[in-house]
């Protein structure tokens, strides 16, 4: 099973949307966005979908939009990257034992993928999860990412409730930890603070038995 297909057109609505975006913004990536980071990560971070002027423009998850600011600063603070900012594909940023992906690889209209689109894209997420070593951690940024992870494992959502800071053990000793998404709305309204997000990474360090 492929981890990524740059020419994927499984979702007709998303394929049409991206064609229009390429016509309107010819300098934008405006195609499926490939995951970024280690091939066999100890930490896999799963977001929702590319942002219009972020990953959809840059071609790298959480790069060029507000949500990436807190994420990349935190990854650097906790030793998972060599730089605190993600600016472009050629900025020299490298992730350490970490990978960032999305439940949906293509920009959805109004940032709202359909359930059928999440399900169609789930095969790629499943392949990424299967590449992880035992004892690894999956960080779900938001409920949609959380549910997509469970679907990839063929697990019932009712048995693994989403909540900020919730921790679940899945098969092969994979740990699933939840966080509110680091979106502009959540951070500016205080639903997710930097301290709350850092607490998630302290838990990840504890799982890996790392000192900080």
Protein Blocks (a to p, Z undefined) as FASTA:
>chain_A
ZZbdfkbckbmmlmmmmmmmmmmmmmbgkiacddedjfbdfbdcddfbdcfklmmmnopa
hihiaklmmmmmmmmmnopafbfbdfbfknopacehiacddfblbdcehhiacfklmmmm
mmmmmmmmmmpcehiacddedjklmmmmmmmnopafklmccdehiacddehhiacddddd
fbfklmmnomacfklmmmmmmmmmmmnopaZZ
